[in-house]
Amino acid sequence: MKWKDFEAFITVGDHNIEEYDVKDDGENKKTGWIASEEGASFAIKVQNKSSTAVSCTVYIDGRLLNHVLIRPGLLQEINGARITPVVIRPFIFSRISVSDDDALLHQDIKNLEAIGTVRILIRRVTVDETSTRTRQCFNYETEDIGIVHERKKKAGVHCVSLGKEITEQRAQTVVDVQYHDTAEKPHCVFLFRYRSKDFLQAQGILPLPISAPIQRQVTPTSNIQARAAGSSAQPVGTAANTTKRKRKGSAAQKSGVKEESDDSDTEDADAIQAQLDALQARLSKAKKKDARKRVKREPSPILMQTSGDIIDLTSD
């Protein structure tokens, strides 16, 4: 996501996770969706193309998990929560632990609504270059989310856990800065909402993949017309014994199974149109027959009985 001279994105391995439904939420906030994969380690990258140094604060699932300085023109990678000057614990998309224990309904889980989010705050700063030193104190919220009652868990939500400790070659240093923006009113905010791929597809946020051709039952148009008109002709591939066909199902359907092609929609449309034409013809014939017999019938907007069959005319 981009906002003026700043860009933030999330990566798994060497690939950027694709963003969906990215939009502006106010003057200085960008929001979007990404698909999370259980067990995948990820990193946050923020690029500062401005001429000003900025601080970058990372909240994941509502927990403060990192805070770094990004100098002008640099790209900063944040791949975990820092435990010591040389040790981090990587970010990992994980499954939320749930339980039906009603005692958990009253459990105070901090920032429950923030689960499933990565929030990045950017604030402009002036750096005191004479204050460089090795950082010793890290007050990040590294505890796990914990068990959530199944009724409180949002659909499709993963959480982020912290992996095993990784030792880096260089110790992190810190400097003193003067902030020009507050935490309540940062220079800009990036908000990533992450959910499982299936959830995002079900919600229409992530497009469905182009599926492989599937098998479906297609009844030839000529067979529909023949049956609608009361013809006794046997459809191609059906058994000769009509009684057996009724008892075991239509052999035409069994033998008519084929791989769906690109023009299957046209075939379906033709078949449906044939059915409608045949039903309309039977309906007209029944109305004429009833008129000759002068049989008074109560009108029904839903069902109409013709030739011993019930035709449902209700619109979906």
C-alpha positions as CSV (number, residue, x, y, z in Angstrom):
1,M,0.0,0.0,0.0
2,K,1.2,3.5,-0.8
3,W,0.6,6.8,0.8
4,K,2.5,9.8,-0.6
5,D,6.2,9.1,-0.1
6,F,5.6,6.0,2.0
7,E,4.9,2.4,1.1
8,A,4.2,-0.6,3.2
9,F,3.9,-4.3,2.2
10,I,4.0,-7.7,3.7
11,T,6.2,-10.5,2.3
12,V,6.4,-14.3,2.6
13,G,9.7,-15.5,1.5
14,D,10.8,-13.4,-1.5
15,H,7.2,-12.6,-2.6
16,N,5.0,-9.7,-1.7
17,I,1.6,-10.8,-0.5
18,E,-1.0,-9.4,-2.9
19,E,-3.3,-6.8,-1.5
20,Y,-7.1,-6.6,-2.1
21,D,-9.7,-3.9,-1.7
22,V,-7.1,-1.2,-0.9
23,K,-8.8,2.1,-0.1
24,D,-8.4,5.4,1.7
25,D,-9.9,5.6,5.2
26,G,-9.6,9.3,6.0
27,E,-6.9,11.7,4.9
28,N,-3.8,9.8,6.0
29,K,-4.9,6.1,6.4
30,K,-4.7,3.2,4.0
31,T,-6.5,-0.1,4.5
32,G,-6.5,-3.3,2.6
33,W,-6.9,-7.1,2.8
34,I,-4.3,-9.9,2.5
35,A,-4.6,-13.7,2.5
36,S,-2.9,-15.4,5.4
37,E,-1.5,-18.9,5.2
38,E,-1.3,-20.9,8.5
39,G,2.3,-21.6,9.4
40,A,3.8,-19.0,7.1
41,S,6.5,-16.7,8.4
42,F,6.2,-13.2,7.2
43,A,8.0,-9.8,7.3
44,I,6.8,-6.2,7.1
45,K,8.6,-3.8,4.8
46,V,8.3,-0.1,4.9
47,Q,9.9,2.3,2.5
48,N,10.6,5.9,3.2
49,K,10.9,8.0,0.0
50,S,10.6,11.3,1.8
51,S,13.4,13.6,2.9
52,T,12.5,13.2,6.6
53,A,13.4,10.4,9.0
54,V,10.4,8.6,10.5
55,S,9.7,6.2,13.3
56,C,7.7,3.1,12.4
57,T,5.6,1.4,15.1
58,V,4.1,-2.0,14.4
59,Y,1.0,-3.4,16.2
60,I,-0.1,-6.9,15.3
61,D,-3.4,-8.2,16.7
62,G,-3.4,-5.1,18.9
63,R,0.0,-5.9,20.5
64,L,3.0,-3.6,20.2
65,L,5.6,-5.9,18.6
66,N,8.3,-3.6,17.1
67,H,9.4,0.0,16.8
68,V,12.2,1.1,14.4
69,L,13.7,4.2,12.8
70,I,13.6,4.6,9.0
71,R,16.0,7.2,7.6
72,P,15.2,9.1,4.3
73,G,15.3,7.0,1.2
74,L,15.7,3.6,3.0
75,L,13.7,0.4,3.0
76,Q,13.3,-1.2,6.4
77,E,12.4,-4.8,7.0
78,I,10.7,-5.9,10.2
79,N,10.5,-9.7,10.5
80,G,9.8,-10.3,14.1
81,A,9.6,-9.0,17.7
82,R,12.9,-8.1,19.2
83,I,13.8,-9.9,22.5
84,T,17.4,-8.7,23.0
85,P,19.7,-6.5,20.9
86,V,20.6,-9.6,18.8
87,V,17.6,-11.9,19.1
88,I,14.2,-11.8,17.5
89,R,11.2,-14.1,17.3
90,P,9.7,-14.2,13.8
91,F,6.1,-13.4,12.9
92,I,4.0,-16.5,12.0
93,F,0.4,-16.7,10.8
94,S,-1.3,-19.2,13.1
95,R,-4.6,-20.8,13.9
96,I,-6.5,-19.3,16.8
97,S,-7.0,-21.8,19.7
98,V,-10.7,-22.0,20.5
99,S,-12.8,-23.7,23.2
100,D,-16.5,-24.0,24.1
101,D,-15.7,-23.5,27.8
102,D,-18.2,-20.8,28.8
103,A,-15.8,-19.6,31.5
104,L,-13.9,-18.0,28.6
105,L,-16.9,-15.8,27.7
106,H,-16.0,-13.6,30.6
107,Q,-12.3,-13.6,29.9
108,D,-10.8,-10.2,29.2
109,I,-8.8,-10.7,26.1
110,K,-7.0,-7.5,25.2
111,N,-7.9,-6.0,21.9
112,L,-10.1,-8.9,20.8
113,E,-11.4,-6.8,17.9
114,A,-7.8,-6.1,16.7
115,I,-7.1,-9.8,16.1
116,G,-6.5,-10.3,12.4
117,T,-4.8,-6.9,11.8
118,V,-1.4,-5.5,11.2
119,R,-1.3,-1.7,12.0
120,I,1.7,0.4,11.1
121,L,2.1,3.9,12.4
122,I,4.4,6.4,10.8
123,R,5.6,9.5,12.7
124,R,8.1,12.1,11.5
125,V,11.1,12.7,13.7
126,T,14.3,14.6,14.1
127,V,17.3,12.4,15.0
128,D,19.9,13.2,17.6
129,E,22.9,11.6,15.9
130,T,25.1,12.0,19.0
131,S,22.9,9.6,21.0
132,T,23.6,6.3,19.2
133,R,23.9,3.4,21.6
134,T,23.0,-0.3,21.9
135,R,19.5,-0.8,23.1
136,Q,19.0,-2.9,26.2
137,C,15.3,-2.6,27.1
138,F,12.6,-4.2,25.0
139,N,9.0,-3.8,26.3
140,Y,7.1,-5.5,23.5
141,E,3.9,-7.6,24.1
142,T,5.2,-11.0,23.1
143,E,2.6,-13.1,25.0
144,D,0.4,-15.3,22.8
145,I,-3.3,-14.4,22.1
146,G,-4.4,-17.4,24.2
147,I,-7.6,-19.5,23.9
148,V,-10.7,-17.7,22.6
149,H,-14.2,-18.8,23.1
150,E,-15.6,-20.2,19.9
151,R,-18.5,-17.6,19.9
152,K,-16.0,-14.7,20.2
153,K,-13.8,-15.9,17.3
154,K,-14.4,-14.0,14.1
155,A,-14.9,-16.1,11.0
156,G,-11.9,-16.8,8.9
157,V,-9.5,-15.2,11.4
158,H,-6.0,-16.3,12.0
159,C,-3.7,-14.8,14.6
160,V,0.0,-14.1,14.6
161,S,2.3,-16.0,16.9
162,L,6.0,-15.7,17.5
163,G,8.4,-18.4,16.4
164,K,11.5,-19.7,18.0
165,E,14.3,-17.3,18.8
166,I,16.7,-16.3,16.0
167,T,20.1,-14.7,16.7
168,E,21.2,-12.0,14.3
169,Q,24.8,-11.0,13.6
170,R,24.4,-7.3,14.4
171,A,23.0,-5.8,17.6
172,Q,20.3,-3.2,17.2
173,T,21.3,0.3,18.1
174,V,19.0,3.2,19.2
175,V,19.1,7.0,19.0
176,D,17.1,9.7,20.6
177,V,14.5,11.4,18.5
178,Q,12.2,14.4,18.7
179,Y,8.7,13.5,17.4
180,H,6.7,15.9,15.2
181,D,3.6,13.7,15.3
182,T,1.8,12.1,18.2
183,A,0.7,8.4,18.5
184,E,-2.9,9.6,18.5
185,K,-2.4,11.7,15.3
186,P,0.4,10.0,13.3
187,H,1.7,11.2,10.0
188,C,0.1,8.2,8.3
189,V,-1.3,4.7,9.1
190,F,-1.3,1.5,7.1
191,L,-3.8,-1.1,8.2
192,F,-3.6,-4.7,6.8
193,R,-6.5,-7.0,7.6
194,Y,-5.6,-10.6,7.1
195,R,-7.9,-13.6,6.8
196,S,-7.7,-17.1,5.3
197,K,-7.9,-17.3,1.6
198,D,-11.2,-19.3,1.7
199,F,-12.8,-16.6,3.8
200,L,-11.7,-13.8,1.5
201,Q,-13.0,-15.7,-1.5
202,A,-16.3,-16.4,0.2
203,Q,-16.7,-12.7,0.9
204,G,-15.9,-11.7,-2.6
205,I,-12.8,-9.8,-1.5
206,L,-10.4,-12.2,-3.2
207,P,-11.4,-13.4,-6.7
208,L,-12.2,-17.1,-7.1
209,P,-9.6,-19.1,-9.1
210,I,-10.3,-20.2,-12.6
211,S,-11.4,-23.7,-11.8
212,A,-10.6,-26.8,-13.9
213,P,-13.5,-28.1,-16.1
214,I,-16.0,-30.0,-14.0
215,Q,-18.3,-32.8,-15.0
216,R,-22.0,-32.1,-15.1
217,Q,-25.2,-33.7,-16.3
218,V,-26.5,-32.2,-19.5
219,T,-29.7,-33.4,-21.1
220,P,-29.8,-32.9,-24.9
221,T,-32.3,-30.3,-26.0
222,S,-34.0,-32.6,-28.4
223,N,-34.8,-35.1,-25.5
224,I,-36.3,-32.3,-23.4
225,Q,-38.5,-31.2,-26.3
226,A,-39.6,-34.8,-27.0
227,R,-40.5,-35.5,-23.4
228,A,-42.4,-32.1,-23.1
229,A,-44.4,-32.9,-26.2
230,G,-45.3,-36.4,-24.9
231,S,-43.2,-38.2,-27.5
232,S,-42.5,-41.9,-27.0
233,A,-39.1,-41.7,-28.8
234,Q,-36.2,-43.0,-26.7
235,P,-33.3,-40.6,-26.1
236,V,-30.0,-41.6,-27.4
237,G,-28.1,-43.8,-24.9
238,T,-31.2,-44.6,-22.7
239,A,-32.5,-48.1,-21.8
240,A,-35.4,-49.4,-23.8
241,N,-37.3,-50.4,-20.6
242,T,-39.1,-47.3,-19.5
243,T,-40.1,-48.8,-16.1
244,K,-36.5,-49.6,-15.3
245,R,-35.5,-46.1,-16.3
246,K,-38.0,-44.6,-13.9
247,R,-36.9,-46.9,-11.1
248,K,-33.1,-46.5,-11.5
249,G,-32.9,-43.0,-12.8
250,S,-32.6,-41.6,-16.2
251,A,-30.0,-43.4,-18.3
252,A,-29.8,-40.3,-20.5
253,Q,-28.5,-38.4,-17.6
254,K,-25.9,-41.1,-16.8
255,S,-24.7,-41.4,-20.4
256,G,-24.9,-37.7,-21.0
257,V,-22.2,-36.8,-18.5
258,K,-19.5,-34.8,-20.2
259,E,-16.6,-32.5,-19.4
260,E,-17.8,-28.9,-19.3
261,S,-16.5,-26.8,-22.1
262,D,-16.3,-23.0,-22.6
263,D,-19.7,-23.0,-24.5
264,S,-21.5,-24.9,-21.8
265,D,-23.5,-21.8,-20.8
266,T,-24.9,-21.6,-24.3
267,E,-25.9,-25.3,-24.2
268,D,-27.6,-24.7,-20.8
269,A,-29.4,-21.7,-22.1
270,D,-30.7,-23.6,-25.1
271,A,-31.9,-26.5,-22.9
272,I,-33.7,-24.1,-20.5
273,Q,-35.3,-22.2,-23.4
274,A,-36.6,-25.5,-24.8
275,Q,-38.1,-26.4,-21.5
276,L,-39.8,-23.0,-21.2
277,D,-41.2,-23.3,-24.7
278,A,-42.6,-26.8,-24.1
279,L,-44.1,-25.8,-20.7
280,Q,-45.7,-22.7,-22.3
281,A,-47.2,-24.8,-25.1
282,R,-48.7,-27.3,-22.5
283,L,-50.0,-24.4,-20.5
284,S,-51.7,-22.8,-23.5
285,K,-53.2,-26.2,-24.4
286,A,-54.5,-26.8,-20.9
287,K,-56.1,-23.3,-20.8
288,K,-58.0,-24.0,-24.1
289,K,-59.2,-27.4,-22.8
290,D,-60.4,-25.8,-19.5
291,A,-62.3,-23.1,-21.5
292,R,-64.1,-25.7,-23.6
293,K,-65.1,-27.7,-20.5
294,R,-66.2,-24.4,-18.8
295,V,-64.8,-25.6,-15.5
296,K,-64.5,-22.8,-13.0
297,R,-61.2,-22.9,-11.1
298,E,-59.8,-20.6,-8.5
299,P,-56.8,-18.7,-9.8
300,S,-53.4,-19.4,-8.2
301,P,-50.4,-17.2,-8.7
302,I,-48.1,-20.0,-7.6
303,L,-49.2,-23.5,-8.8
304,M,-51.1,-24.6,-11.9
305,Q,-52.2,-28.2,-12.6
306,T,-52.0,-29.4,-16.2
307,S,-52.3,-32.9,-17.6
308,G,-51.7,-34.5,-14.3
309,D,-48.5,-32.6,-13.6
310,I,-47.9,-29.7,-11.2
311,I,-46.0,-26.8,-12.7
312,D,-44.4,-24.4,-10.3
313,L,-44.6,-20.9,-11.8
314,T,-43.2,-19.2,-8.7
315,S,-40.3,-16.8,-9.5
316,D,-37.1,-17.2,-7.5
